[in-house]
């Protein structure tokens, strides 16, 4: 059975309104495929944390249903929760405990039998084996975050939630974290992450969901999203600045930039024809000369910002 027919997480008609009257989620429908890396993007207050907390059984849903590996998060809470490992953004752990002990304790919380060999494997995975007997309070911030990851993996979950996993982490540790995520996915673990580092989602995620004002605005394969919504730009550095575009160029997707020293031409590279040849001919006919040109492909960040702007206008 394919992952699309048999999603590991299925959310249907999910709403959540808090006692204050704030409606955090508005009819969320979402499926997470088994074994994928799924990035959930959205601005602060968009509903990311509420959605994750409901799936993880931390917050009660309003209406709708959430299934985790076939288990309803309300009716089958224990079985659903056992399938999930959660690495929260905040560091919550006993600072006076030793690393190995706190990871072993987390395993026991989920009813897993003691397994010193597995605990060693997890600590080696997150590069903490040499710190196994250190008290957590003596570790750096990056190492404490790795302890949280080890605790989340201790009970061998099939799903791993990473809430801003590299926030405040240096570049080297961030790269190590993403290598670990790739290895976990290769072992069959489904990864759901939230991140403010959009370039990481672009690099790591198989699919991306964008949430804003409690609604899922878009879900798509990362590559397809970039192809469908991304655009390319041709930027021409002019020999002489222009005060305004000539009327003959008014019908083209063309803008003046850089105080009139630059022309920016937007085009879709996947459409079979870019129109660049026609643009250059039109510029020549108008006597507009340029000294340099370069193309730029839009990033996921460009797309994300554009979608949020559209949402603000609607």
C-alpha positions as CSV (number, residue, x, y, z in Angstrom):
1,X,0.0,0.0,0.0
2,X,1.4,3.4,-0.9
3,X,2.1,6.1,1.6
4,X,-0.6,8.3,0.0
5,X,-3.2,5.6,0.6
6,X,-1.9,4.9,4.1
7,X,-0.7,8.1,5.7
8,X,1.1,7.8,9.0
9,X,-0.7,11.0,10.2
10,X,-4.2,12.0,9.1
11,X,-5.9,15.2,10.2
12,X,-9.5,15.9,9.2
13,X,-11.6,19.0,9.9
14,X,-9.5,20.0,12.9
15,X,-10.4,23.1,14.7
16,X,-9.2,24.6,18.0
17,X,-10.6,27.7,19.8
18,X,-9.1,28.6,23.2
19,X,-11.1,29.8,26.2
20,X,-10.1,33.4,25.3
21,X,-12.0,33.1,22.1
22,X,-8.9,32.9,19.9
23,X,-9.4,30.5,17.0
24,X,-6.0,28.9,16.6
25,X,-7.0,26.3,13.9
26,X,-9.7,26.5,11.3
27,X,-10.7,23.3,9.6
28,X,-7.3,21.7,9.1
29,X,-7.0,18.8,6.6
30,X,-3.5,17.3,6.4
31,X,-1.9,14.0,5.6
32,X,1.7,13.2,6.4
33,X,3.2,10.4,4.3
34,X,5.0,7.5,5.9
35,X,8.8,7.9,5.8
36,X,8.9,11.5,4.5
37,X,10.5,14.7,5.8
38,X,7.6,17.2,6.1
39,X,8.3,20.9,6.8
40,X,5.6,23.0,8.4
41,X,6.2,26.7,7.7
42,X,4.3,29.7,9.0
43,X,4.8,33.0,10.9
44,X,4.6,33.3,14.7
45,X,1.0,32.8,15.8
46,X,0.0,30.9,12.6
47,X,-1.0,27.8,14.4
48,X,2.0,25.6,14.0
49,X,2.6,24.8,17.7
50,X,-1.2,24.2,18.3
51,X,-1.3,21.7,15.5
52,X,1.8,19.9,16.6
53,X,0.6,19.8,20.3
54,X,-2.8,18.4,19.3
55,X,-1.1,15.6,17.2
56,X,1.2,14.8,20.0
57,X,-1.7,14.7,22.5
58,X,-0.5,17.7,24.6
59,X,-3.5,19.9,23.7
60,X,-7.1,18.7,23.3
61,X,-8.6,19.2,19.8
62,X,-11.8,21.2,19.3
63,X,-13.6,19.4,16.5
64,X,-12.3,17.0,13.9
65,X,-10.2,13.9,14.1
66,X,-6.4,13.1,14.2
67,X,-5.1,9.6,13.5
68,X,-1.4,8.8,14.3
69,X,-0.4,5.5,12.7
70,X,-4.0,4.5,12.7
71,X,-4.7,5.5,16.3
72,X,-7.1,8.3,17.3
73,X,-5.2,10.7,19.5
74,X,-8.1,11.1,21.9
75,X,-9.6,7.5,22.1
76,X,-6.2,5.7,21.7
77,X,-4.0,8.3,23.4
78,X,-1.4,5.9,24.7
79,X,-0.8,4.0,21.5
80,X,-0.8,7.2,19.5
81,X,1.7,8.9,21.8
82,X,4.0,5.9,21.8
83,X,4.5,6.3,18.1
84,X,5.8,9.9,18.5
85,X,9.0,11.4,19.6
86,X,8.9,15.2,20.3
87,X,11.8,17.6,20.4
88,X,10.3,20.8,21.7
89,X,11.8,24.2,21.1
90,X,12.3,24.9,24.8
91,X,14.8,22.8,26.7
92,X,12.9,21.0,29.4
93,X,15.0,18.4,31.3
94,X,16.5,17.9,34.8
95,X,19.8,19.8,34.7
96,X,21.2,17.7,37.6
97,X,20.7,14.3,35.9
98,X,23.4,12.6,34.0
99,X,22.9,12.3,30.2
100,X,22.7,8.5,30.0
101,X,20.3,8.3,33.0
102,X,17.8,10.9,31.6
103,X,17.7,9.1,28.2
104,X,17.2,5.7,29.8
105,X,14.4,7.2,32.0
106,X,12.6,8.6,28.9
107,X,12.7,5.1,27.4
108,X,11.1,3.7,30.5
109,X,8.3,6.3,30.5
110,X,6.9,4.8,27.4
111,X,7.0,1.3,28.7
112,X,10.0,0.2,26.8
113,X,12.3,-2.4,28.6
114,X,15.8,-1.4,29.6
115,X,18.2,-1.7,26.7
116,X,21.7,-0.4,27.4
117,X,22.9,-1.2,23.9
118,X,20.2,0.8,22.3
119,X,20.8,3.8,24.6
120,X,24.5,3.7,23.6
121,X,23.5,3.6,20.0
122,X,21.2,6.7,20.4
123,X,23.9,8.6,22.3
124,X,26.4,7.8,19.6
125,X,23.9,8.9,16.9
126,X,23.7,12.4,18.5
127,X,27.4,12.6,19.3
128,X,26.9,12.4,23.1
129,X,28.5,9.1,24.0
130,X,31.6,10.8,25.4
131,X,29.3,12.9,27.5
132,X,27.2,10.0,28.8
133,X,28.1,10.5,32.4
134,X,28.1,14.3,32.4
135,X,25.5,16.2,34.3
136,X,23.2,18.1,31.8
137,X,23.9,21.4,33.6
138,X,27.5,21.2,32.5
139,X,26.7,20.9,28.7
140,X,26.6,23.7,26.1
141,X,23.3,24.8,24.7
142,X,23.8,22.8,21.5
143,X,24.6,19.6,23.5
144,X,21.5,20.1,25.6
145,X,19.4,20.3,22.4
146,X,21.0,17.0,21.4
147,X,20.0,15.5,24.8
148,X,16.4,16.4,24.0
149,X,16.7,14.7,20.7
150,X,18.2,11.6,22.3
151,X,15.3,11.5,24.9
152,X,12.8,11.8,22.0
153,X,14.4,8.8,20.2
154,X,14.8,6.7,23.3
155,X,11.5,4.8,22.9
156,X,12.1,4.0,19.2
157,X,9.3,6.2,17.8
158,X,8.1,5.9,14.2
159,X,7.4,9.6,14.0
160,X,9.7,12.4,15.1
161,X,8.6,16.0,15.6
162,X,11.3,18.7,15.6
163,X,10.1,22.1,16.7
164,X,12.7,24.7,15.6
165,X,15.5,22.1,16.1
166,X,18.4,24.3,15.1
167,X,17.3,27.5,16.8
168,X,20.4,29.1,18.4
169,X,22.6,26.3,17.2
170,X,25.9,27.0,15.5
171,X,26.5,26.2,11.8
172,X,28.5,23.0,12.4
173,X,26.0,21.5,14.8
174,X,23.2,22.4,12.5
175,X,24.8,20.5,9.7
176,X,25.3,17.5,12.0
177,X,21.7,17.7,13.0
178,X,20.5,17.5,9.4
179,X,22.8,14.6,8.7
180,X,21.2,12.8,11.6
181,X,17.7,13.6,10.3
182,X,18.6,12.2,6.9
183,X,19.9,9.0,8.6
184,X,16.7,8.6,10.6
185,X,14.6,9.0,7.5
186,X,16.7,6.3,5.8
187,X,15.8,4.1,8.8
188,X,12.1,4.7,8.1
189,X,11.3,7.4,10.7
190,X,8.9,10.0,9.5
191,X,10.1,13.5,10.3
192,X,7.9,16.6,10.8
193,X,9.8,19.8,11.4
194,X,9.1,23.5,11.9
195,X,11.8,25.9,11.2
196,X,12.4,29.6,10.6
197,X,15.5,28.7,8.5
198,X,13.6,28.4,5.2
199,X,16.7,27.4,3.3
200,X,16.8,24.3,5.5
201,X,13.3,23.3,4.6
202,X,14.1,23.8,1.0
203,X,17.2,21.6,1.3
204,X,15.8,18.9,3.6
205,X,12.0,18.5,3.1
206,X,10.3,16.1,0.7
207,X,7.1,18.2,1.1
208,X,6.3,21.5,2.5
209,X,3.1,22.8,4.2
210,X,2.4,26.5,4.7
211,X,0.0,27.5,7.5
212,X,-1.2,31.0,8.3
213,X,-4.1,32.3,10.4
214,X,-4.9,28.7,11.5
215,X,-5.4,27.5,7.9
216,X,-3.3,25.3,5.7
217,X,-2.6,27.5,2.7
218,X,-0.6,25.1,0.6
219,X,0.9,21.6,0.7
220,X,3.2,20.4,-2.1
221,X,6.3,18.5,-3.0
222,X,9.2,20.9,-2.4
223,X,10.6,20.6,-6.0
224,X,7.1,21.0,-7.5
225,X,6.3,24.0,-5.3
226,X,9.5,25.7,-6.4
227,X,8.7,24.9,-10.1
228,X,5.1,26.0,-10.0
229,X,5.3,29.1,-7.8
230,X,8.9,30.0,-8.3
231,X,9.9,32.4,-11.0
232,X,13.1,33.5,-12.6
233,X,14.4,37.0,-13.1
234,X,16.6,38.4,-15.8
235,X,18.4,41.5,-14.4
236,X,20.0,43.9,-16.9
237,X,22.5,46.6,-15.8
238,X,21.9,49.5,-18.1
239,X,24.5,51.7,-19.7
240,X,22.4,54.8,-19.0
241,X,19.7,55.1,-16.4
242,X,16.0,55.4,-17.4
243,X,13.6,57.8,-15.8
244,X,10.7,55.6,-16.8
245,X,9.9,52.6,-19.0
246,X,9.1,53.6,-22.6
247,X,5.4,53.1,-23.5
248,X,6.5,50.4,-26.1
249,X,7.7,48.2,-23.2
250,X,4.6,48.7,-21.0
251,X,3.1,45.4,-21.8
252,X,6.1,43.3,-20.7
253,X,6.7,41.9,-17.2
254,X,9.4,44.4,-16.7
255,X,10.3,46.7,-13.8
256,X,12.8,49.5,-13.3
257,X,15.1,49.1,-10.3
258,X,18.3,50.5,-8.8
259,X,17.3,54.2,-9.4
260,X,16.7,53.5,-13.0
261,X,20.0,51.7,-13.6
262,X,18.5,48.2,-13.7
263,X,15.7,46.4,-15.6
264,X,14.2,43.3,-14.0
265,X,12.3,40.9,-16.3
266,X,10.3,38.1,-14.8
267,X,9.7,34.9,-16.7
268,X,8.7,31.3,-16.2
269,X,11.4,28.9,-17.4
270,X,9.1,25.9,-17.4
271,X,6.6,27.4,-19.9
272,X,8.5,26.4,-23.1
273,X,9.5,30.0,-24.0
274,X,11.1,32.7,-21.8
275,X,10.4,35.7,-24.1
276,X,14.0,36.9,-23.5
277,X,14.8,37.0,-27.2
278,X,11.8,39.3,-27.8
279,X,12.7,41.4,-24.8
280,X,16.2,42.0,-26.1
281,X,14.9,42.9,-29.6
282,X,12.5,45.4,-28.0
283,X,15.3,47.0,-26.0
284,X,17.4,47.3,-29.1
285,X,14.5,48.9,-31.0
286,X,14.2,51.5,-28.2
287,X,18.0,52.2,-28.2
288,X,18.4,50.8,-24.7
289,X,21.8,49.4,-24.1
290,X,23.0,47.2,-21.2
291,X,26.4,46.4,-19.9
292,X,25.7,43.2,-18.0
293,X,22.9,40.7,-17.3
294,X,22.3,37.8,-14.9
295,X,19.4,35.5,-14.1
296,X,18.2,34.7,-10.6
297,X,15.8,31.9,-9.6
298,X,13.3,32.5,-6.8
299,X,13.8,30.7,-3.5
300,X,11.3,29.1,-1.2
301,X,11.6,32.1,1.0
302,X,10.5,34.3,-1.9
303,X,7.5,32.0,-2.4
304,X,6.7,31.9,1.3
305,X,6.8,35.7,1.7
306,X,4.6,36.1,-1.4
307,X,2.0,33.8,-0.1
308,X,1.8,35.6,3.2
309,X,1.4,38.9,1.4
310,X,-1.5,37.4,-0.6
311,X,-3.1,36.2,2.6
312,X,-2.8,39.6,4.2
313,X,-4.6,41.2,1.2
314,X,-7.4,38.6,1.1
